[in-house]
């Protein structure tokens, strides 16, 4: 226990407290609310909040729906399920920046997609999918890249949850005449709730911090909270503003975690039966 | 007339080397003692290729071991040297920075006085007087020794020339003519083929330099003082029209050599070094031209890079030997070719087989800037030190809000003028050319 506590305090607690302190200090070290006020006036602050939530609202449901399907297929007795499992686990090994760059090569003006469309004579001039003023194109590219990159993680989590459900329950339901969909809805899904809760907390917290994929694909075309944080710290080297953004991200993550913990609470009784 | 004076001074500085002269006597050849390990920190040489070339073509012949390191922005180097100076322990022997980045270090007295070294070097090579005086920062001490110089210009795909509007001279364009040219191309080809380096961030494109050294001086005759003036509003209106014929992918361009090579753009503005790859590989497809001019003249920017020794450098003798080595004619040409800069010392031949042919084409454009009677020369921001990066980002902020987000010009200029003023005041930076000299921090009118 003790080493874990020390580890948490040194590597999580201390930086977190430090960030909180810096966020409410001026460069000279006096306590102030100026940084917070400046945050709300900051160019693209509103856009960064909107884009972060927009991506989250699309990516999370999409990923969990697909991951559930994938996990069920990989668990089933379908032929070639091992093949699916290997292929689907592949993106686990790819860094998010690399994933962003791969998808950039697809979507950029002279990228694969435009080249294919042009060679098929479907378009005359390349389409600017990633132009700063093409919100739909930017969001689509990031959603694809981000889903492709992180869905395998969700799938692995969901699969481990499915594996921990006793097979007898499904078999019993089958004997009682429940079809595949009914078994999934009434047996698998309710028993998966604790797993889904963990998965949702992990993925949503990560989605708030979406960064490398957005940066690689859109530059500053699609500002999100994490790219703004990075830009203030490493570009403007204004640590106070960087800290304010970081604290905002911390707040949002904490809040969502609490919501998930509450909304997906599994009564203790379920486990005691 | 400070504007005129700067132009003349620079004319002399650049023409002296451009016209050449008697080649300098070969540097003290023969058996020299190995000077050991020299730590060389440079704000120039960012793409990996440039670091490679520096190591293999320039530093390889040095009688010692040089550890050449390059960081993306000068402010990061300034930060490092300054904190080492305050801690009283330097790990850097030689420092290469742009003129403006040295100001903070000179003010903090973090640099050695190189007057004795300069006197030694001047026995067999000649530096332009103007560049030497920059390196003194108004003091008696020589804080840096000039190393290289550069400017920003435009590169045009020859296919674009047929669409040049009647009556305009490609070597003497106005911004309005550039816009008409872009319109003509769009009409004929259905594509917007002008490109600007607008990728955001301090490691992104150099749009901030376009604003500070080209658009603003051409429309206001100043760089910072007239930031929110009526002339500035007129400039931004022009920029909106220019943007309407500019490839929207420009927001992702950091170096214009790439979109030029793959044909995404035909006309591009950038730092001369950021065209090198395109001109090297496909030189015969492109032509190099000066930037356009505006109602107040031909605004252009000049970059001077110098070499300095931080106080307490661990290998002082090695540092001096390296500066001696880098300012010899042969290494001047080699470093110029590797980093796509111009040499500073007199009589360096820019025509050898080792020197890429585009360097002399770029040098010819630089001479056109100097020779133009209406030119307005701007120096890189001076004396901002650690605030330099935030200063850059404020210009990008103005561009984003006015051009990309279509916000009201005057409102944005007022907002960003306040931010710039705060940065300049905090850094205690006086006005720099072409703004009139100020006592105390520069004031935006």
Interface residues (C-beta under 8 A of the other chain):
Chain A: X43 X44 X108 X109 X110 X124 X125 X128 X130 X131 X132 X133 X134 X218 X219 X220 X221 X231 X235 X236 X237 X238
Chain B: X75 X79 X190 X191 X199 X200 X201 X202 X203 X204 X248 X249 X251 X252 X262 X263 X264 X386 X389 X390 X393 X397 X400 X401 X404
